[in-house]
């Protein structure tokens, strides 16, 4: 799972600065990092995509 670091993370492969991406293969570890606020799931925080239905003016 690809996450975005919210804090500086020290990993066996090196240091990940806030805002940088990190690949976490263990889903439980990824969920833990998200739960303590150390990382964010960019897919979950992405803005919803506008649809034609969302941009239609209301009917009179």
Residue, then its C-alpha position, 0 to 999 in steps of 0.5 A: x500500500x502506498x502511503x504519504x508520510x505525515x512525520x519523519x519516518x526512519x525505516x531500514x531503507x532510510x529516512x522518509x520525510x513528511x510529504x514523501x511516499x512510502x510503500x508498505x507491504x504489510x496491511x496491518x502496519x499500514x493501518x497502524x501508521x494511518x491510525x496513529x497519524x504518522x502516514x496518510x492514504x492518498x487514495x482515501x484523501x483524494x478529492x471526489x471526481x466531479x460528474x456531469x450530475x454534480x455540475x448540472x444546475x438545479x431544475x426550476 
